[in-house]
Amino acid sequence: MEYTNARILSDDEIISLYWDRDENAIKQTDIKYREYLLRAANRILLDLQDSEECLDDTYLSAWKSIPPERPYLLRAFLLAIIRNHAVMLIRKNNRQKRAVLSQAVSLSELEDVLSAWDPGIDAINLSEILNDYLNGITKEQRYVFIGRYYLGKRIEDIAREMGVSRSKVNKQIAHIKQTLREKLAEEGIIV
């Protein structure tokens, strides 16, 4: 929103507008703090569109919070709200990205194992085969498989978490691919 020739109100005047339930409070907050809040959100999110979404959520949260709260420093109050919204958005996006990333990593790295996978085999059947496979491998191999193919972790991160070398994790991955290929063949899925 752009405002021309608008007098910038003091924080006390803006807070009074909120207390009076005057919708002009949001406009005045935007005039005074828009750029500051967008910069703060964008430092966290690195995405202007997401930052603007957080800004709108911040104004709504401020509207709902004032009253009963009467912030001592409006700028700090708004900054805390927008940071909270930005962190919540990152968590939400990461959950969604993790699911998409895990599928992308799984498909690209397991491409040679699943290259001949018959699309006619339903996902439920494949899921059952994978669960059975996971139950038949060691705990360490399961950790590598889930970390790499479900959570999309980097090999060096898995190695660090397990306290082993990257080479050992790479060997585990090669073994997992081979035994998975054999399991799929046993189940009649030609690979």
CNS distance restraints for C-alpha pairs under 8 A (distance, minus, plus):
assign (resid   1 and name CA) (resid  30 and name CA) 7.76 0.50 0.50
assign (resid   2 and name CA) (resid  31 and name CA) 7.76 0.50 0.50
assign (resid   3 and name CA) (resid  31 and name CA) 6.84 0.50 0.50
assign (resid   6 and name CA) (resid  31 and name CA) 7.91 0.50 0.50
assign (resid   8 and name CA) (resid  28 and name CA) 7.23 0.50 0.50
assign (resid   8 and name CA) (resid  31 and name CA) 6.94 0.50 0.50
assign (resid   8 and name CA) (resid  32 and name CA) 6.22 0.50 0.50
assign (resid   9 and name CA) (resid  13 and name CA) 5.92 0.50 0.50
assign (resid   9 and name CA) (resid  14 and name CA) 6.36 0.50 0.50
assign (resid   9 and name CA) (resid  28 and name CA) 6.88 0.50 0.50
assign (resid   9 and name CA) (resid  32 and name CA) 7.58 0.50 0.50
assign (resid  10 and name CA) (resid  14 and name CA) 6.34 0.50 0.50
assign (resid  11 and name CA) (resid  15 and name CA) 6.05 0.50 0.50
assign (resid  11 and name CA) (resid  73 and name CA) 7.65 0.50 0.50
assign (resid  11 and name CA) (resid  74 and name CA) 6.09 0.50 0.50
assign (resid  12 and name CA) (resid  16 and name CA) 6.10 0.50 0.50
assign (resid  13 and name CA) (resid  17 and name CA) 6.41 0.50 0.50
assign (resid  14 and name CA) (resid  18 and name CA) 6.55 0.50 0.50
assign (resid  14 and name CA) (resid  25 and name CA) 5.59 0.50 0.50
assign (resid  14 and name CA) (resid  28 and name CA) 6.51 0.50 0.50
assign (resid  14 and name CA) (resid  29 and name CA) 6.80 0.50 0.50
assign (resid  15 and name CA) (resid  19 and name CA) 6.25 0.50 0.50
assign (resid  15 and name CA) (resid  25 and name CA) 7.35 0.50 0.50
assign (resid  15 and name CA) (resid  66 and name CA) 7.46 0.50 0.50
assign (resid  15 and name CA) (resid  70 and name CA) 7.28 0.50 0.50
assign (resid  15 and name CA) (resid  71 and name CA) 7.85 0.50 0.50
assign (resid  15 and name CA) (resid  74 and name CA) 7.65 0.50 0.50
assign (resid  16 and name CA) (resid  20 and name CA) 6.10 0.50 0.50
assign (resid  17 and name CA) (resid  21 and name CA) 6.15 0.50 0.50
assign (resid  17 and name CA) (resid  22 and name CA) 5.10 0.50 0.50
assign (resid  17 and name CA) (resid  23 and name CA) 7.51 0.50 0.50
assign (resid  17 and name CA) (resid  24 and name CA) 6.88 0.50 0.50
assign (resid  17 and name CA) (resid  25 and name CA) 5.03 0.50 0.50
assign (resid  18 and name CA) (resid  22 and name CA) 5.90 0.50 0.50
assign (resid  18 and name CA) (resid  23 and name CA) 7.46 0.50 0.50
assign (resid  18 and name CA) (resid  25 and name CA) 5.48 0.50 0.50
assign (resid  18 and name CA) (resid  63 and name CA) 6.62 0.50 0.50
assign (resid  18 and name CA) (resid  66 and name CA) 5.86 0.50 0.50
assign (resid  18 and name CA) (resid  67 and name CA) 6.94 0.50 0.50
assign (resid  19 and name CA) (resid  66 and name CA) 6.26 0.50 0.50
assign (resid  19 and name CA) (resid  67 and name CA) 5.61 0.50 0.50
assign (resid  21 and name CA) (resid  25 and name CA) 7.84 0.50 0.50
assign (resid  23 and name CA) (resid  27 and name CA) 7.37 0.50 0.50
assign (resid  24 and name CA) (resid  28 and name CA) 6.10 0.50 0.50
assign (resid  25 and name CA) (resid  29 and name CA) 6.02 0.50 0.50
assign (resid  26 and name CA) (resid  30 and name CA) 6.06 0.50 0.50
assign (resid  26 and name CA) (resid  59 and name CA) 6.28 0.50 0.50
assign (resid  26 and name CA) (resid  63 and name CA) 7.54 0.50 0.50
assign (resid  27 and name CA) (resid  31 and name CA) 6.20 0.50 0.50
assign (resid  28 and name CA) (resid  32 and name CA) 6.25 0.50 0.50
assign (resid  29 and name CA) (resid  33 and name CA) 5.74 0.50 0.50
assign (resid  29 and name CA) (resid  34 and name CA) 7.24 0.50 0.50
assign (resid  29 and name CA) (resid  59 and name CA) 7.93 0.50 0.50
assign (resid  30 and name CA) (resid  34 and name CA) 4.69 0.50 0.50
assign (resid  33 and name CA) (resid  37 and name CA) 5.95 0.50 0.50
assign (resid  33 and name CA) (resid  75 and name CA) 7.44 0.50 0.50
assign (resid  34 and name CA) (resid  38 and name CA) 6.03 0.50 0.50
assign (resid  34 and name CA) (resid  55 and name CA) 7.72 0.50 0.50
assign (resid  35 and name CA) (resid  39 and name CA) 6.08 0.50 0.50
assign (resid  36 and name CA) (resid  40 and name CA) 6.30 0.50 0.50
assign (resid  37 and name CA) (resid  41 and name CA) 6.18 0.50 0.50
assign (resid  37 and name CA) (resid  55 and name CA) 6.91 0.50 0.50
assign (resid  37 and name CA) (resid  78 and name CA) 7.61 0.50 0.50
assign (resid  37 and name CA) (resid  79 and name CA) 6.46 0.50 0.50
assign (resid  37 and name CA) (resid  82 and name CA) 6.95 0.50 0.50
assign (resid  38 and name CA) (resid  42 and name CA) 5.90 0.50 0.50
assign (resid  38 and name CA) (resid  48 and name CA) 7.71 0.50 0.50
assign (resid  38 and name CA) (resid  51 and name CA) 5.86 0.50 0.50
assign (resid  38 and name CA) (resid  52 and name CA) 6.63 0.50 0.50
assign (resid  38 and name CA) (resid  55 and name CA) 6.65 0.50 0.50
assign (resid  39 and name CA) (resid  43 and name CA) 6.11 0.50 0.50
assign (resid  40 and name CA) (resid  44 and name CA) 6.91 0.50 0.50
assign (resid  40 and name CA) (resid  79 and name CA) 7.37 0.50 0.50
assign (resid  40 and name CA) (resid  82 and name CA) 7.73 0.50 0.50
assign (resid  40 and name CA) (resid  83 and name CA) 7.29 0.50 0.50
assign (resid  41 and name CA) (resid  45 and name CA) 6.05 0.50 0.50
assign (resid  41 and name CA) (resid  46 and name CA) 7.88 0.50 0.50
assign (resid  41 and name CA) (resid  51 and name CA) 5.19 0.50 0.50
assign (resid  41 and name CA) (resid  54 and name CA) 7.19 0.50 0.50
assign (resid  41 and name CA) (resid  55 and name CA) 7.84 0.50 0.50
assign (resid  41 and name CA) (resid  82 and name CA) 6.39 0.50 0.50
assign (resid  41 and name CA) (resid  83 and name CA) 6.22 0.50 0.50
assign (resid  41 and name CA) (resid  86 and name CA) 5.99 0.50 0.50
assign (resid  42 and name CA) (resid  46 and name CA) 4.76 0.50 0.50
assign (resid  42 and name CA) (resid  47 and name CA) 5.87 0.50 0.50
assign (resid  42 and name CA) (resid  48 and name CA) 6.10 0.50 0.50
assign (resid  42 and name CA) (resid  50 and name CA) 7.94 0.50 0.50
assign (resid  42 and name CA) (resid  51 and name CA) 5.44 0.50 0.50
assign (resid  44 and name CA) (resid  83 and name CA) 7.75 0.50 0.50
assign (resid  44 and name CA) (resid  86 and name CA) 6.66 0.50 0.50
assign (resid  44 and name CA) (resid  87 and name CA) 7.56 0.50 0.50
assign (resid  45 and name CA) (resid  50 and name CA) 6.88 0.50 0.50
assign (resid  45 and name CA) (resid  51 and name CA) 6.61 0.50 0.50
assign (resid  45 and name CA) (resid  86 and name CA) 6.47 0.50 0.50
assign (resid  45 and name CA) (resid  90 and name CA) 6.95 0.50 0.50
assign (resid  46 and name CA) (resid  51 and name CA) 7.91 0.50 0.50
assign (resid  47 and name CA) (resid  51 and name CA) 6.11 0.50 0.50
assign (resid  48 and name CA) (resid  52 and name CA) 6.10 0.50 0.50
assign (resid  49 and name CA) (resid  53 and name CA) 6.33 0.50 0.50
assign (resid  50 and name CA) (resid  54 and name CA) 6.28 0.50 0.50
assign (resid  50 and name CA) (resid  89 and name CA) 7.97 0.50 0.50
assign (resid  51 and name CA) (resid  55 and name CA) 6.16 0.50 0.50
assign (resid  51 and name CA) (resid  86 and name CA) 7.24 0.50 0.50
assign (resid  52 and name CA) (resid  56 and name CA) 6.34 0.50 0.50
assign (resid  53 and name CA) (resid  57 and name CA) 6.33 0.50 0.50
assign (resid  54 and name CA) (resid  58 and name CA) 5.94 0.50 0.50
assign (resid  54 and name CA) (resid  82 and name CA) 6.11 0.50 0.50
assign (resid  54 and name CA) (resid  85 and name CA) 5.70 0.50 0.50
assign (resid  54 and name CA) (resid  86 and name CA) 6.12 0.50 0.50
assign (resid  55 and name CA) (resid  59 and name CA) 6.36 0.50 0.50
assign (resid  55 and name CA) (resid  82 and name CA) 6.47 0.50 0.50
assign (resid  56 and name CA) (resid  60 and name CA) 6.38 0.50 0.50
assign (resid  57 and name CA) (resid  61 and name CA) 6.06 0.50 0.50
assign (resid  57 and name CA) (resid  82 and name CA) 7.72 0.50 0.50
assign (resid  57 and name CA) (resid  85 and name CA) 7.18 0.50 0.50
assign (resid  58 and name CA) (resid  62 and name CA) 6.04 0.50 0.50
assign (resid  58 and name CA) (resid  78 and name CA) 6.94 0.50 0.50
assign (resid  58 and name CA) (resid  81 and name CA) 5.84 0.50 0.50
assign (resid  58 and name CA) (resid  82 and name CA) 5.38 0.50 0.50
assign (resid  58 and name CA) (resid  85 and name CA) 7.19 0.50 0.50
assign (resid  59 and name CA) (resid  63 and name CA) 6.12 0.50 0.50
assign (resid  60 and name CA) (resid  64 and name CA) 6.26 0.50 0.50
assign (resid  61 and name CA) (resid  65 and name CA) 6.00 0.50 0.50
assign (resid  61 and name CA) (resid  81 and name CA) 7.35 0.50 0.50
assign (resid  62 and name CA) (resid  66 and name CA) 5.92 0.50 0.50
assign (resid  62 and name CA) (resid  78 and name CA) 7.17 0.50 0.50
assign (resid  62 and name CA) (resid  81 and name CA) 7.78 0.50 0.50
assign (resid  63 and name CA) (resid  67 and name CA) 7.80 0.50 0.50
assign (resid  65 and name CA) (resid  69 and name CA) 5.82 0.50 0.50
assign (resid  66 and name CA) (resid  70 and name CA) 6.05 0.50 0.50
assign (resid  66 and name CA) (resid  71 and name CA) 7.88 0.50 0.50
assign (resid  71 and name CA) (resid  77 and name CA) 6.27 0.50 0.50
assign (resid  72 and name CA) (resid  77 and name CA) 7.97 0.50 0.50
assign (resid  73 and name CA) (resid  77 and name CA) 6.16 0.50 0.50
assign (resid  74 and name CA) (resid  78 and name CA) 6.06 0.50 0.50
assign (resid  75 and name CA) (resid  79 and name CA) 6.06 0.50 0.50
assign (resid  76 and name CA) (resid  80 and name CA) 6.14 0.50 0.50
assign (resid  77 and name CA) (resid  81 and name CA) 6.45 0.50 0.50
assign (resid  78 and name CA) (resid  82 and name CA) 6.19 0.50 0.50
assign (resid  79 and name CA) (resid  83 and name CA) 6.07 0.50 0.50
assign (resid  80 and name CA) (resid  84 and name CA) 6.16 0.50 0.50
assign (resid  81 and name CA) (resid  85 and name CA) 6.30 0.50 0.50
assign (resid  82 and name CA) (resid  86 and name CA) 6.06 0.50 0.50
assign (resid  83 and name CA) (resid  87 and name CA) 6.14 0.50 0.50
assign (resid  84 and name CA) (resid  88 and name CA) 6.17 0.50 0.50
assign (resid  85 and name CA) (resid  89 and name CA) 6.10 0.50 0.50
assign (resid  86 and name CA) (resid  90 and name CA) 6.20 0.50 0.50
assign (resid  87 and name CA) (resid  91 and name CA) 6.24 0.50 0.50
assign (resid  88 and name CA) (resid  92 and name CA) 6.17 0.50 0.50
assign (resid  89 and name CA) (resid  93 and name CA) 5.98 0.50 0.50
assign (resid  90 and name CA) (resid  94 and name CA) 5.85 0.50 0.50
assign (resid  91 and name CA) (resid  95 and name CA) 6.23 0.50 0.50
assign (resid  92 and name CA) (resid  96 and name CA) 6.52 0.50 0.50
assign (resid  93 and name CA) (resid  97 and name CA) 5.87 0.50 0.50
assign (resid  94 and name CA) (resid  98 and name CA) 5.64 0.50 0.50
assign (resid  95 and name CA) (resid  99 and name CA) 6.48 0.50 0.50
assign (resid  96 and name CA) (resid 100 and name CA) 6.42 0.50 0.50
assign (resid  97 and name CA) (resid 101 and name CA) 5.63 0.50 0.50
assign (resid  98 and name CA) (resid 102 and name CA) 5.80 0.50 0.50
assign (resid  98 and name CA) (resid 151 and name CA) 6.26 0.50 0.50
assign (resid  98 and name CA) (resid 152 and name CA) 6.95 0.50 0.50
assign (resid  99 and name CA) (resid 103 and name CA) 6.37 0.50 0.50
assign (resid  99 and name CA) (resid 150 and name CA) 7.52 0.50 0.50
assign (resid  99 and name CA) (resid 151 and name CA) 7.50 0.50 0.50
assign (resid 100 and name CA) (resid 104 and name CA) 6.20 0.50 0.50
assign (resid 101 and name CA) (resid 105 and name CA) 5.93 0.50 0.50
assign (resid 101 and name CA) (resid 151 and name CA) 7.74 0.50 0.50
assign (resid 101 and name CA) (resid 152 and name CA) 6.12 0.50 0.50
assign (resid 102 and name CA) (resid 106 and name CA) 5.84 0.50 0.50
assign (resid 102 and name CA) (resid 148 and name CA) 7.75 0.50 0.50
assign (resid 102 and name CA) (resid 149 and name CA) 5.56 0.50 0.50
assign (resid 102 and name CA) (resid 150 and name CA) 4.72 0.50 0.50
assign (resid 102 and name CA) (resid 151 and name CA) 5.46 0.50 0.50
assign (resid 102 and name CA) (resid 152 and name CA) 4.77 0.50 0.50
assign (resid 103 and name CA) (resid 107 and name CA) 5.99 0.50 0.50
assign (resid 103 and name CA) (resid 149 and name CA) 7.33 0.50 0.50
assign (resid 103 and name CA) (resid 150 and name CA) 7.10 0.50 0.50
assign (resid 104 and name CA) (resid 108 and name CA) 6.05 0.50 0.50
assign (resid 105 and name CA) (resid 109 and name CA) 5.86 0.50 0.50
assign (resid 105 and name CA) (resid 110 and name CA) 7.99 0.50 0.50
assign (resid 105 and name CA) (resid 148 and name CA) 7.76 0.50 0.50
assign (resid 105 and name CA) (resid 149 and name CA) 6.11 0.50 0.50
assign (resid 105 and name CA) (resid 152 and name CA) 6.23 0.50 0.50
assign (resid 106 and name CA) (resid 110 and name CA) 5.58 0.50 0.50
assign (resid 106 and name CA) (resid 111 and name CA) 7.81 0.50 0.50
assign (resid 106 and name CA) (resid 148 and name CA) 7.79 0.50 0.50
assign (resid 106 and name CA) (resid 149 and name CA) 4.75 0.50 0.50
assign (resid 106 and name CA) (resid 150 and name CA) 7.13 0.50 0.50
assign (resid 106 and name CA) (resid 152 and name CA) 7.93 0.50 0.50
assign (resid 107 and name CA) (resid 111 and name CA) 5.42 0.50 0.50
assign (resid 107 and name CA) (resid 114 and name CA) 7.80 0.50 0.50
assign (resid 110 and name CA) (resid 114 and name CA) 6.03 0.50 0.50
assign (resid 110 and name CA) (resid 115 and name CA) 7.99 0.50 0.50
assign (resid 110 and name CA) (resid 177 and name CA) 7.13 0.50 0.50
assign (resid 111 and name CA) (resid 115 and name CA) 5.16 0.50 0.50
assign (resid 113 and name CA) (resid 177 and name CA) 6.57 0.50 0.50
assign (resid 113 and name CA) (resid 178 and name CA) 7.93 0.50 0.50
assign (resid 113 and name CA) (resid 180 and name CA) 7.48 0.50 0.50
assign (resid 113 and name CA) (resid 181 and name CA) 5.59 0.50 0.50
assign (resid 113 and name CA) (resid 191 and name CA) 6.18 0.50 0.50
assign (resid 114 and name CA) (resid 181 and name CA) 7.91 0.50 0.50
assign (resid 114 and name CA) (resid 191 and name CA) 6.37 0.50 0.50
assign (resid 115 and name CA) (resid 191 and name CA) 6.74 0.50 0.50
assign (resid 116 and name CA) (resid 190 and name CA) 6.29 0.50 0.50
assign (resid 116 and name CA) (resid 191 and name CA) 5.11 0.50 0.50
assign (resid 117 and name CA) (resid 121 and name CA) 7.84 0.50 0.50
assign (resid 117 and name CA) (resid 189 and name CA) 6.56 0.50 0.50
assign (resid 117 and name CA) (resid 190 and name CA) 6.84 0.50 0.50
assign (resid 117 and name CA) (resid 191 and name CA) 6.65 0.50 0.50
assign (resid 118 and name CA) (resid 189 and name CA) 7.22 0.50 0.50
assign (resid 121 and name CA) (resid 125 and name CA) 6.73 0.50 0.50
assign (resid 121 and name CA) (resid 126 and name CA) 7.02 0.50 0.50
assign (resid 122 and name CA) (resid 126 and name CA) 6.48 0.50 0.50
assign (resid 123 and name CA) (resid 127 and name CA) 5.90 0.50 0.50
assign (resid 124 and name CA) (resid 128 and name CA) 6.20 0.50 0.50
assign (resid 125 and name CA) (resid 129 and name CA) 6.28 0.50 0.50
assign (resid 126 and name CA) (resid 130 and name CA) 6.13 0.50 0.50
assign (resid 127 and name CA) (resid 131 and name CA) 6.10 0.50 0.50
assign (resid 128 and name CA) (resid 132 and name CA) 6.11 0.50 0.50
assign (resid 129 and name CA) (resid 133 and name CA) 6.07 0.50 0.50
assign (resid 129 and name CA) (resid 183 and name CA) 7.97 0.50 0.50
assign (resid 129 and name CA) (resid 184 and name CA) 7.57 0.50 0.50
assign (resid 129 and name CA) (resid 187 and name CA) 7.76 0.50 0.50
assign (resid 130 and name CA) (resid 134 and name CA) 6.07 0.50 0.50
assign (resid 131 and name CA) (resid 135 and name CA) 6.24 0.50 0.50
assign (resid 132 and name CA) (resid 136 and name CA) 6.45 0.50 0.50
assign (resid 133 and name CA) (resid 137 and name CA) 6.70 0.50 0.50
assign (resid 133 and name CA) (resid 180 and name CA) 7.05 0.50 0.50
assign (resid 133 and name CA) (resid 183 and name CA) 6.91 0.50 0.50
assign (resid 134 and name CA) (resid 142 and name CA) 6.11 0.50 0.50
assign (resid 137 and name CA) (resid 141 and name CA) 6.17 0.50 0.50
assign (resid 137 and name CA) (resid 142 and name CA) 6.41 0.50 0.50
assign (resid 138 and name CA) (resid 142 and name CA) 6.12 0.50 0.50
assign (resid 139 and name CA) (resid 143 and name CA) 6.16 0.50 0.50
assign (resid 140 and name CA) (resid 144 and name CA) 6.39 0.50 0.50
assign (resid 141 and name CA) (resid 145 and name CA) 6.06 0.50 0.50
assign (resid 141 and name CA) (resid 172 and name CA) 6.37 0.50 0.50
assign (resid 141 and name CA) (resid 173 and name CA) 7.99 0.50 0.50
assign (resid 141 and name CA) (resid 176 and name CA) 7.13 0.50 0.50
assign (resid 142 and name CA) (resid 146 and name CA) 5.98 0.50 0.50
assign (resid 143 and name CA) (resid 147 and name CA) 5.81 0.50 0.50
assign (resid 144 and name CA) (resid 148 and name CA) 5.85 0.50 0.50
assign (resid 144 and name CA) (resid 158 and name CA) 6.79 0.50 0.50
assign (resid 144 and name CA) (resid 169 and name CA) 7.08 0.50 0.50
assign (resid 144 and name CA) (resid 172 and name CA) 7.24 0.50 0.50
assign (resid 144 and name CA) (resid 173 and name CA) 7.20 0.50 0.50
assign (resid 145 and name CA) (resid 149 and name CA) 5.61 0.50 0.50
assign (resid 145 and name CA) (resid 150 and name CA) 7.26 0.50 0.50
assign (resid 145 and name CA) (resid 173 and name CA) 7.27 0.50 0.50
assign (resid 145 and name CA) (resid 176 and name CA) 7.35 0.50 0.50
assign (resid 146 and name CA) (resid 150 and name CA) 4.79 0.50 0.50
assign (resid 146 and name CA) (resid 151 and name CA) 6.26 0.50 0.50
assign (resid 147 and name CA) (resid 151 and name CA) 4.96 0.50 0.50
assign (resid 147 and name CA) (resid 152 and name CA) 6.20 0.50 0.50
assign (resid 147 and name CA) (resid 153 and name CA) 5.47 0.50 0.50
assign (resid 147 and name CA) (resid 158 and name CA) 6.77 0.50 0.50
assign (resid 148 and name CA) (resid 152 and name CA) 4.81 0.50 0.50
assign (resid 148 and name CA) (resid 153 and name CA) 4.97 0.50 0.50
assign (resid 148 and name CA) (resid 154 and name CA) 6.71 0.50 0.50
assign (resid 148 and name CA) (resid 155 and name CA) 7.10 0.50 0.50
assign (resid 148 and name CA) (resid 158 and name CA) 7.68 0.50 0.50
assign (resid 149 and name CA) (resid 153 and name CA) 7.71 0.50 0.50
assign (resid 153 and name CA) (resid 157 and name CA) 6.48 0.50 0.50
assign (resid 153 and name CA) (resid 158 and name CA) 6.68 0.50 0.50
assign (resid 154 and name CA) (resid 158 and name CA) 6.45 0.50 0.50
assign (resid 155 and name CA) (resid 159 and name CA) 6.16 0.50 0.50
assign (resid 155 and name CA) (resid 166 and name CA) 6.42 0.50 0.50
assign (resid 155 and name CA) (resid 169 and name CA) 6.73 0.50 0.50
assign (resid 155 and name CA) (resid 170 and name CA) 7.46 0.50 0.50
assign (resid 156 and name CA) (resid 160 and name CA) 6.09 0.50 0.50
assign (resid 156 and name CA) (resid 165 and name CA) 8.00 0.50 0.50
assign (resid 156 and name CA) (resid 166 and name CA) 5.75 0.50 0.50
assign (resid 157 and name CA) (resid 161 and name CA) 6.11 0.50 0.50
assign (resid 158 and name CA) (resid 162 and name CA) 6.10 0.50 0.50
assign (resid 158 and name CA) (resid 169 and name CA) 7.39 0.50 0.50
assign (resid 159 and name CA) (resid 163 and name CA) 5.83 0.50 0.50
assign (resid 159 and name CA) (resid 164 and name CA) 5.00 0.50 0.50
assign (resid 159 and name CA) (resid 165 and name CA) 5.53 0.50 0.50
assign (resid 159 and name CA) (resid 166 and name CA) 5.39 0.50 0.50
assign (resid 159 and name CA) (resid 168 and name CA) 7.74 0.50 0.50
assign (resid 159 and name CA) (resid 169 and name CA) 6.09 0.50 0.50
assign (resid 160 and name CA) (resid 164 and name CA) 6.39 0.50 0.50
assign (resid 160 and name CA) (resid 165 and name CA) 7.51 0.50 0.50
assign (resid 164 and name CA) (resid 168 and name CA) 6.50 0.50 0.50
assign (resid 164 and name CA) (resid 169 and name CA) 7.41 0.50 0.50
assign (resid 165 and name CA) (resid 169 and name CA) 6.65 0.50 0.50
assign (resid 166 and name CA) (resid 170 and name CA) 6.11 0.50 0.50
assign (resid 167 and name CA) (resid 171 and name CA) 6.16 0.50 0.50
assign (resid 168 and name CA) (resid 172 and name CA) 6.20 0.50 0.50
assign (resid 169 and name CA) (resid 173 and name CA) 6.19 0.50 0.50
assign (resid 170 and name CA) (resid 174 and name CA) 6.24 0.50 0.50
assign (resid 171 and name CA) (resid 175 and name CA) 6.15 0.50 0.50
assign (resid 172 and name CA) (resid 176 and name CA) 6.00 0.50 0.50
assign (resid 173 and name CA) (resid 177 and name CA) 6.14 0.50 0.50
assign (resid 174 and name CA) (resid 178 and name CA) 6.27 0.50 0.50
assign (resid 175 and name CA) (resid 179 and name CA) 6.11 0.50 0.50
assign (resid 176 and name CA) (resid 180 and name CA) 5.83 0.50 0.50
assign (resid 177 and name CA) (resid 181 and name CA) 6.02 0.50 0.50
assign (resid 178 and name CA) (resid 182 and name CA) 6.35 0.50 0.50
assign (resid 179 and name CA) (resid 183 and name CA) 6.10 0.50 0.50
assign (resid 180 and name CA) (resid 184 and name CA) 6.11 0.50 0.50
assign (resid 181 and name CA) (resid 185 and name CA) 6.22 0.50 0.50
assign (resid 181 and name CA) (resid 191 and name CA) 6.52 0.50 0.50
assign (resid 182 and name CA) (resid 186 and name CA) 6.18 0.50 0.50
assign (resid 183 and name CA) (resid 187 and name CA) 6.35 0.50 0.50
assign (resid 184 and name CA) (resid 188 and name CA) 6.46 0.50 0.50
assign (resid 184 and name CA) (resid 189 and name CA) 5.12 0.50 0.50
assign (resid 184 and name CA) (resid 190 and name CA) 7.06 0.50 0.50
assign (resid 184 and name CA) (resid 191 and name CA) 7.20 0.50 0.50
assign (resid 185 and name CA) (resid 189 and name CA) 5.03 0.50 0.50
assign (resid 185 and name CA) (resid 190 and name CA) 5.44 0.50 0.50
assign (resid 185 and name CA) (resid 191 and name CA) 6.43 0.50 0.50
